[in-house]
Amino acid sequence: MDACCSPPAALFELYLGPKVRVDEESYLLEEGSAQVRMPRVKAEEFYQGQLQRHGGRGFSDGFGDWAMKQSVAELAEPFTFVVGIDGVLRLAPRRSEHVACAGGDVVLSAGEISFMCEADRWTVSEVSNQSTGYCPDVTSWSEVARAPDAAELRRPSGFTHEVVFRRCPDCQERNIVREDDFVCVFRGGDLPAAWNVDPAA
């Protein structure tokens, strides 16, 4: 891993959620204000012990700081990610189940994501909607893009690997459509052109 990438000055939730605003001494500020929150508490102390194995909110000195704490082997593999209904993108090791990463909740998108350090900046190098647990549509990219933008990371303009999921209306099995062949691999019936694999339905 290239040590050239310095962490951003802003503080972020560990899972690339909304910025945590602090003063020069790392004390939390009131929302929408430059005033220090009372009673005075530093961000690291405030979030200590709140990091959970799956989901939850945690403290980090920005994405760069979080990335530098990962091993070379961990960064070499894609991470499992989900975007919760709160808009927060949560990361877990690749072998983690998406449903577990989301705590079983409904998500706006899910898949796998990889990062690399490029020209002194962290970049989303690859990202897909590959999640057989949630089977998100390719149109969920806009939900995914918000987290890298908030963390000031470079990113591609869309999923670098798109997976087209459809549910067979006859047998109800989930299918991955390959080469625009909208035919159920289980029963041979036609698959709909529009996404229809809503786990909440």
C-alpha positions, 0 to 999 in steps of 0.5 A: 500500500502506498503511504503517500496518501494522507488522510483528509482533514475532515472526519468521517464515519468509518463507513463513509457516512456523513461528515463529523464536524470538529474544531482544531482540537477535535472537539465535536461541533453543534450541527450547523454551527461553529460552536463546540458541543456542550458538554465538550467531548472529542469525536474519538471519545464520543464514538469509542465503543460504538463500532459494531461488527456489522453496520453501526456507526464508528469513528475514523480520521477520514477514509485515508486513516481507515484505509491505512489501518487495513492490511495489504491483503485486505485492501487487495480484495474487494470489500462487501458493501451495502448502502442502508436506507439512512444513506450510509455505505457500510463495509465488511470483509469480502467473505461477509454476507451482505444481509449480515453487513446490513443487519438484515435491514432493507438497503438501497444498494449492495455489492463489492467495492475496491480501493486504490491509492492513485496520484496521492488520492484514494480512488474507488477502483472497482465497484459492482452490484454483485449481491445475491442476497439483495440482487440490486438493480443497476440503477442503484448506482446513484445511491452508491456514488454519494458515499465516495463523493462525501468522502472526496474519493475519486470514483468511476461514473458507474458500476465497473461490473454490472450484474442484471438480476431478474426473478422468474415470474413462473418459478420465482427463482432469481436469475442473473441475465447474461449477454442480454438473454432474458430467459430463466435458466431453471424453467426456460420462461421469459424474464421481464425487461424491468427489474423485479427482484425486490426482497421486501416484496 
